[in-house]
Amino acid sequence: MGCGCSGSGFQRARSFLTKEERIALLKEYQDELDKEKQGISERIKELEVS
């Protein structure tokens, strides 16, 4: 989602997103959470074997 800044200077983040943009951001966030959950599961399995 970024910090709102770029190499050419500061850019203000938009305050109002479209419904489609909100959905896309939430799906991206969900994907990141799914990957994190998978990583956690793998780490638990590694620790249980050790």
PDB file with SEQRES, HELIX, SHEET and CRYST1 records, atoms N, CA, C and O in Angstrom:
SEQRES   1 A   50  MET GLY CYS GLY CYS SER GLY SER GLY PHE GLN ARG ALA          
SEQRES   2 A   50  ARG SER PHE LEU THR LYS GLU GLU ARG ILE ALA LEU LEU          
SEQRES   3 A   50  LYS GLU TYR GLN ASP GLU LEU ASP LYS GLU LYS GLN GLY          
SEQRES   4 A   50  ILE SER GLU ARG ILE LYS GLU LEU GLU VAL SER                  
HELIX    1 AA1 LYS A   19  VAL A   49  1                                  31    
SHEET    1 AA1 2 CYS A   5  SER A   6  0                                        
SHEET    2 AA1 2 GLY A   9  PHE A  10 -1                                        
CRYST1    1.000    1.000    1.000  90.00  90.00  90.00 P 1           1          
ATOM      1  N   MET A   1       0.804  -1.183   0.000  1.00  0.00           N  
ATOM      2  CA  MET A   1       0.000   0.000   0.000  1.00  0.00           C  
ATOM      3  C   MET A   1       0.850   1.251   0.000  1.00  0.00           C  
ATOM      4  O   MET A   1       0.355   2.328  -0.332  1.00  0.00           O  
ATOM      5  N   GLY A   2       2.089   1.141   0.355  1.00  0.00           N  
ATOM      6  CA  GLY A   2       3.030   2.227   0.171  1.00  0.00           C  
ATOM      7  C   GLY A   2       2.947   3.314   1.228  1.00  0.00           C  
ATOM      8  O   GLY A   2       2.019   3.373   2.035  1.00  0.00           O  
ATOM      9  N   CYS A   3       3.964   4.176   1.187  1.00  0.00           N  
ATOM     10  CA  CYS A   3       4.058   5.240   2.179  1.00  0.00           C  
ATOM     11  C   CYS A   3       3.489   6.555   1.676  1.00  0.00           C  
ATOM     12  O   CYS A   3       3.374   7.503   2.453  1.00  0.00           O  
ATOM     13  N   GLY A   4       3.125   6.645   0.390  1.00  0.00           N  
ATOM     14  CA  GLY A   4       2.600   7.882  -0.144  1.00  0.00           C  
ATOM     15  C   GLY A   4       3.673   8.837  -0.625  1.00  0.00           C  
ATOM     16  O   GLY A   4       3.381   9.986  -0.957  1.00  0.00           O  
ATOM     17  N   CYS A   5       4.921   8.368  -0.665  1.00  0.00           N  
ATOM     18  CA  CYS A   5       5.985   9.225  -1.135  1.00  0.00           C  
ATOM     19  C   CYS A   5       6.676   8.568  -2.325  1.00  0.00           C  
ATOM     20  O   CYS A   5       6.612   7.352  -2.505  1.00  0.00           O  
ATOM     21  N   SER A   6       7.330   9.383  -3.123  1.00  0.00           N  
ATOM     22  CA  SER A   6       8.042   8.844  -4.278  1.00  0.00           C  
ATOM     23  C   SER A   6       9.340   9.605  -4.458  1.00  0.00           C  
ATOM     24  O   SER A   6       9.615  10.561  -3.732  1.00  0.00           O  
ATOM     25  N   GLY A   7      10.133   9.183  -5.420  1.00  0.00           N  
ATOM     26  CA  GLY A   7      11.416   9.812  -5.679  1.00  0.00           C  
ATOM     27  C   GLY A   7      11.293  11.270  -6.071  1.00  0.00           C  
ATOM     28  O   GLY A   7      12.226  12.040  -5.842  1.00  0.00           O  
ATOM     29  N   SER A   8      10.171  11.679  -6.656  1.00  0.00           N  
ATOM     30  CA  SER A   8      10.019  13.053  -7.122  1.00  0.00           C  
ATOM     31  C   SER A   8       9.407  13.954  -6.060  1.00  0.00           C  
ATOM     32  O   SER A   8       9.179  15.134  -6.326  1.00  0.00           O  
ATOM     33  N   GLY A   9       9.135  13.440  -4.867  1.00  0.00           N  
ATOM     34  CA  GLY A   9       8.554  14.255  -3.811  1.00  0.00           C  
ATOM     35  C   GLY A   9       7.382  13.566  -3.156  1.00  0.00           C  
ATOM     36  O   GLY A   9       7.017  12.445  -3.510  1.00  0.00           O  
ATOM     37  N   PHE A  10       6.805  14.250  -2.205  1.00  0.00           N  
ATOM     38  CA  PHE A  10       5.714  13.672  -1.433  1.00  0.00           C  
ATOM     39  C   PHE A  10       4.410  13.714  -2.223  1.00  0.00           C  
ATOM     40  O   PHE A  10       4.079  14.725  -2.843  1.00  0.00           O  
ATOM     41  N   GLN A  11       3.670  12.593  -2.192  1.00  0.00           N  
ATOM     42  CA  GLN A  11       2.359  12.534  -2.821  1.00  0.00           C  
ATOM     43  C   GLN A  11       1.346  12.160  -1.759  1.00  0.00           C  
ATOM     44  O   GLN A  11       1.530  11.179  -1.038  1.00  0.00           O  
ATOM     45  N   ARG A  12       0.293  12.921  -1.660  1.00  0.00           N  
ATOM     46  CA  ARG A  12      -0.756  12.644  -0.668  1.00  0.00           C  
ATOM     47  C   ARG A  12      -1.579  11.447  -1.122  1.00  0.00           C  
ATOM     48  O   ARG A  12      -1.985  11.367  -2.282  1.00  0.00           O  
ATOM     49  N   ALA A  13      -1.823  10.519  -0.204  1.00  0.00           N  
ATOM     50  CA  ALA A  13      -2.651   9.358  -0.508  1.00  0.00           C  
ATOM     51  C   ALA A  13      -4.095   9.824  -0.692  1.00  0.00           C  
ATOM     52  O   ALA A  13      -4.552  10.748  -0.019  1.00  0.00           O  
ATOM     53  N   ARG A  14      -4.794   9.181  -1.598  1.00  0.00           N  
ATOM     54  CA  ARG A  14      -6.186   9.540  -1.834  1.00  0.00           C  
ATOM     55  C   ARG A  14      -7.025   9.171  -0.630  1.00  0.00           C  
ATOM     56  O   ARG A  14      -6.792   8.141   0.002  1.00  0.00           O  
ATOM     57  N   SER A  15      -7.986   9.996  -0.312  1.00  0.00           N  
ATOM     58  CA  SER A  15      -8.872   9.744   0.820  1.00  0.00           C  
ATOM     59  C   SER A  15     -10.051   8.864   0.453  1.00  0.00           C  
ATOM     60  O   SER A  15     -10.555   8.122   1.296  1.00  0.00           O  
ATOM     61  N   PHE A  16     -10.496   8.933  -0.791  1.00  0.00           N  
ATOM     62  CA  PHE A  16     -11.695   8.216  -1.195  1.00  0.00           C  
ATOM     63  C   PHE A  16     -11.387   7.248  -2.327  1.00  0.00           C  
ATOM     64  O   PHE A  16     -11.036   7.652  -3.436  1.00  0.00           O  
ATOM     65  N   LEU A  17     -11.524   5.971  -2.026  1.00  0.00           N  
ATOM     66  CA  LEU A  17     -11.273   4.929  -3.012  1.00  0.00           C  
ATOM     67  C   LEU A  17     -12.604   4.426  -3.547  1.00  0.00           C  
ATOM     68  O   LEU A  17     -13.631   4.498  -2.871  1.00  0.00           O  
ATOM     69  N   THR A  18     -12.571   3.918  -4.764  1.00  0.00           N  
ATOM     70  CA  THR A  18     -13.773   3.325  -5.322  1.00  0.00           C  
ATOM     71  C   THR A  18     -14.013   1.974  -4.654  1.00  0.00           C  
ATOM     72  O   THR A  18     -13.119   1.420  -4.015  1.00  0.00           O  
ATOM     73  N   LYS A  19     -15.207   1.460  -4.806  1.00  0.00           N  
ATOM     74  CA  LYS A  19     -15.544   0.153  -4.249  1.00  0.00           C  
ATOM     75  C   LYS A  19     -14.608  -0.908  -4.811  1.00  0.00           C  
ATOM     76  O   LYS A  19     -14.144  -1.779  -4.074  1.00  0.00           O  
ATOM     77  N   GLU A  20     -14.325  -0.842  -6.113  1.00  0.00           N  
ATOM     78  CA  GLU A  20     -13.440  -1.815  -6.763  1.00  0.00           C  
ATOM     79  C   GLU A  20     -12.028  -1.727  -6.194  1.00  0.00           C  
ATOM     80  O   GLU A  20     -11.373  -2.751  -5.997  1.00  0.00           O  
ATOM     81  N   GLU A  21     -11.557  -0.514  -5.931  1.00  0.00           N  
ATOM     82  CA  GLU A  21     -10.221  -0.349  -5.359  1.00  0.00           C  
ATOM     83  C   GLU A  21     -10.160  -0.911  -3.938  1.00  0.00           C  
ATOM     84  O   GLU A  21      -9.174  -1.550  -3.571  1.00  0.00           O  
ATOM     85  N   ARG A  22     -11.189  -0.682  -3.144  1.00  0.00           N  
ATOM     86  CA  ARG A  22     -11.224  -1.229  -1.779  1.00  0.00           C  
ATOM     87  C   ARG A  22     -11.225  -2.744  -1.812  1.00  0.00           C  
ATOM     88  O   ARG A  22     -10.522  -3.385  -1.031  1.00  0.00           O  
ATOM     89  N   ILE A  23     -12.016  -3.326  -2.720  1.00  0.00           N  
ATOM     90  CA  ILE A  23     -12.056  -4.781  -2.854  1.00  0.00           C  
ATOM     91  C   ILE A  23     -10.687  -5.321  -3.232  1.00  0.00           C  
ATOM     92  O   ILE A  23     -10.225  -6.305  -2.654  1.00  0.00           O  
ATOM     93  N   ALA A  24     -10.030  -4.678  -4.207  1.00  0.00           N  
ATOM     94  CA  ALA A  24      -8.705  -5.126  -4.653  1.00  0.00           C  
ATOM     95  C   ALA A  24      -7.703  -5.061  -3.510  1.00  0.00           C  
ATOM     96  O   ALA A  24      -6.908  -5.984  -3.334  1.00  0.00           O  
ATOM     97  N   LEU A  25      -7.727  -3.986  -2.733  1.00  0.00           N  
ATOM     98  CA  LEU A  25      -6.803  -3.855  -1.600  1.00  0.00           C  
ATOM     99  C   LEU A  25      -7.072  -4.922  -0.543  1.00  0.00           C  
ATOM    100  O   LEU A  25      -6.136  -5.490   0.021  1.00  0.00           O  
ATOM    101  N   LEU A  26      -8.336  -5.192  -0.277  1.00  0.00           N  
ATOM    102  CA  LEU A  26      -8.668  -6.215   0.715  1.00  0.00           C  
ATOM    103  C   LEU A  26      -8.254  -7.601   0.245  1.00  0.00           C  
ATOM    104  O   LEU A  26      -7.792  -8.412   1.048  1.00  0.00           O  
ATOM    105  N   LYS A  27      -8.414  -7.884  -1.047  1.00  0.00           N  
ATOM    106  CA  LYS A  27      -7.984  -9.183  -1.577  1.00  0.00           C  
ATOM    107  C   LYS A  27      -6.477  -9.335  -1.495  1.00  0.00           C  
ATOM    108  O   LYS A  27      -5.971 -10.414  -1.188  1.00  0.00           O  
ATOM    109  N   GLU A  28      -5.756  -8.250  -1.770  1.00  0.00           N  
ATOM    110  CA  GLU A  28      -4.296  -8.271  -1.657  1.00  0.00           C  
ATOM    111  C   GLU A  28      -3.885  -8.517  -0.207  1.00  0.00           C  
ATOM    112  O   GLU A  28      -2.971  -9.297   0.061  1.00  0.00           O  
ATOM    113  N   TYR A  29      -4.556  -7.856   0.714  1.00  0.00           N  
ATOM    114  CA  TYR A  29      -4.273  -8.037   2.137  1.00  0.00           C  
ATOM    115  C   TYR A  29      -4.583  -9.470   2.567  1.00  0.00           C  
ATOM    116  O   TYR A  29      -3.821 -10.070   3.325  1.00  0.00           O  
ATOM    117  N   GLN A  30      -5.684 -10.010   2.091  1.00  0.00           N  
ATOM    118  CA  GLN A  30      -6.058 -11.383   2.417  1.00  0.00           C  
ATOM    119  C   GLN A  30      -5.005 -12.361   1.913  1.00  0.00           C  
ATOM    120  O   GLN A  30      -4.663 -13.320   2.605  1.00  0.00           O  
ATOM    121  N   ASP A  31      -4.494 -12.125   0.721  1.00  0.00           N  
ATOM    122  CA  ASP A  31      -3.448 -12.987   0.159  1.00  0.00           C  
ATOM    123  C   ASP A  31      -2.192 -12.935   1.029  1.00  0.00           C  
ATOM    124  O   ASP A  31      -1.574 -13.967   1.292  1.00  0.00           O  
ATOM    125  N   GLU A  32      -1.815 -11.734   1.474  1.00  0.00           N  
ATOM    126  CA  GLU A  32      -0.653 -11.596   2.349  1.00  0.00           C  
ATOM    127  C   GLU A  32      -0.875 -12.341   3.662  1.00  0.00           C  
ATOM    128  O   GLU A  32       0.039 -12.991   4.169  1.00  0.00           O  
ATOM    129  N   LEU A  33      -2.077 -12.250   4.211  1.00  0.00           N  
ATOM    130  CA  LEU A  33      -2.378 -12.955   5.460  1.00  0.00           C  
ATOM    131  C   LEU A  33      -2.339 -14.465   5.263  1.00  0.00           C  
ATOM    132  O   LEU A  33      -1.846 -15.189   6.128  1.00  0.00           O  
ATOM    133  N   ASP A  34      -2.853 -14.950   4.133  1.00  0.00           N  
ATOM    134  CA  ASP A  34      -2.807 -16.384   3.835  1.00  0.00           C  
ATOM    135  C   ASP A  34      -1.372 -16.882   3.766  1.00  0.00           C  
ATOM    136  O   ASP A  34      -1.056 -17.952   4.287  1.00  0.00           O  
ATOM    137  N   LYS A  35      -0.503 -16.108   3.125  1.00  0.00           N  
ATOM    138  CA  LYS A  35       0.906 -16.481   3.022  1.00  0.00           C  
ATOM    139  C   LYS A  35       1.568 -16.480   4.395  1.00  0.00           C  
ATOM    140  O   LYS A  35       2.370 -17.363   4.701  1.00  0.00           O  
ATOM    141  N   GLU A  36       1.236 -15.500   5.214  1.00  0.00           N  
ATOM    142  CA  GLU A  36       1.787 -15.430   6.563  1.00  0.00           C  
ATOM    143  C   GLU A  36       1.335 -16.641   7.377  1.00  0.00           C  
ATOM    144  O   GLU A  36       2.131 -17.241   8.098  1.00  0.00           O  
ATOM    145  N   LYS A  37       0.062 -16.994   7.259  1.00  0.00           N  
ATOM    146  CA  LYS A  37      -0.472 -18.156   7.969  1.00  0.00           C  
ATOM    147  C   LYS A  37       0.251 -19.428   7.541  1.00  0.00           C  
ATOM    148  O   LYS A  37       0.577 -20.268   8.379  1.00  0.00           O  
ATOM    149  N   GLN A  38       0.500 -19.573   6.253  1.00  0.00           N  
ATOM    150  CA  GLN A  38       1.220 -20.739   5.748  1.00  0.00           C  
ATOM    151  C   GLN A  38       2.636 -20.779   6.318  1.00  0.00           C  
ATOM    152  O   GLN A  38       3.120 -21.840   6.714  1.00  0.00           O  
ATOM    153  N   GLY A  39       3.293 -19.630   6.358  1.00  0.00           N  
ATOM    154  CA  GLY A  39       4.643 -19.566   6.920  1.00  0.00           C  
ATOM    155  C   GLY A  39       4.672 -19.940   8.381  1.00  0.00           C  
ATOM    156  O   GLY A  39       5.586 -20.630   8.831  1.00  0.00           O  
ATOM    157  N   ILE A  40       3.684 -19.493   9.123  1.00  0.00           N  
ATOM    158  CA  ILE A  40       3.593 -19.828  10.541  1.00  0.00           C  
ATOM    159  C   ILE A  40       3.393 -21.334  10.721  1.00  0.00           C  
ATOM    160  O   ILE A  40       4.030 -21.956  11.571  1.00  0.00           O  
ATOM    161  N   SER A  41       2.503 -21.910   9.912  1.00  0.00           N  
ATOM    162  CA  SER A  41       2.258 -23.357   9.998  1.00  0.00           C  
ATOM    163  C   SER A  41       3.527 -24.145   9.714  1.00  0.00           C  
ATOM    164  O   SER A  41       3.825 -25.120  10.403  1.00  0.00           O  
ATOM    165  N   GLU A  42       4.273 -23.724   8.701  1.00  0.00           N  
ATOM    166  CA  GLU A  42       5.518 -24.406   8.360  1.00  0.00           C  
ATOM    167  C   GLU A  42       6.531 -24.296   9.499  1.00  0.00           C  
ATOM    168  O   GLU A  42       7.234 -25.257   9.810  1.00  0.00           O  
ATOM    169  N   ARG A  43       6.596 -23.120  10.114  1.00  0.00           N  
ATOM    170  CA  ARG A  43       7.558 -22.926  11.203  1.00  0.00           C  
ATOM    171  C   ARG A  43       7.189 -23.796  12.405  1.00  0.00           C  
ATOM    172  O   ARG A  43       8.068 -24.376  13.042  1.00  0.00           O  
ATOM    173  N   ILE A  44       5.898 -23.888  12.716  1.00  0.00           N  
ATOM    174  CA  ILE A  44       5.463 -24.746  13.821  1.00  0.00           C  
ATOM    175  C   ILE A  44       5.856 -26.183  13.566  1.00  0.00           C  
ATOM    176  O   ILE A  44       6.343 -26.862  14.470  1.00  0.00           O  
ATOM    177  N   LYS A  45       5.651 -26.665  12.333  1.00  0.00           N  
ATOM    178  CA  LYS A  45       6.024 -28.042  11.995  1.00  0.00           C  
ATOM    179  C   LYS A  45       7.523 -28.268  12.148  1.00  0.00           C  
ATOM    180  O   LYS A  45       7.945 -29.315  12.641  1.00  0.00           O  
ATOM    181  N   GLU A  46       8.332 -27.293  11.729  1.00  0.00           N  
ATOM    182  CA  GLU A  46       9.785 -27.388  11.874  1.00  0.00           C  
ATOM    183  C   GLU A  46      10.163 -27.507  13.349  1.00  0.00           C  
ATOM    184  O   GLU A  46      11.011 -28.319  13.719  1.00  0.00           O  
ATOM    185  N   LEU A  47       9.533 -26.701  14.172  1.00  0.00           N  
ATOM    186  CA  LEU A  47       9.864 -26.716  15.601  1.00  0.00           C  
ATOM    187  C   LEU A  47       9.406 -27.986  16.280  1.00  0.00           C  
ATOM    188  O   LEU A  47      10.066 -28.464  17.203  1.00  0.00           O  
ATOM    189  N   GLU A  48       8.300 -28.538  15.848  1.00  0.00           N  
ATOM    190  CA  GLU A  48       7.803 -29.773  16.441  1.00  0.00           C  
ATOM    191  C   GLU A  48       8.712 -30.955  16.106  1.00  0.00           C  
ATOM    192  O   GLU A  48       8.843 -31.875  16.913  1.00  0.00           O  
ATOM    193  N   VAL A  49       9.334 -30.944  14.939  1.00  0.00           N  
ATOM    194  CA  VAL A  49      10.224 -32.025  14.518  1.00  0.00           C  
ATOM    195  C   VAL A  49      11.560 -31.942  15.260  1.00  0.00           C  
ATOM    196  O   VAL A  49      12.171 -32.967  15.563  1.00  0.00           O  
ATOM    197  N   SER A  50      12.002 -30.732  15.546  1.00  0.00           N  
ATOM    198  CA  SER A  50      13.311 -30.533  16.197  1.00  0.00           C  
ATOM    199  C   SER A  50      13.336 -31.033  17.613  1.00  0.00           C  
ATOM    200  O   SER A  50      14.363 -30.934  18.284  1.00  0.00           O  
TER     201      SER A  50                                                      
END                                                                             
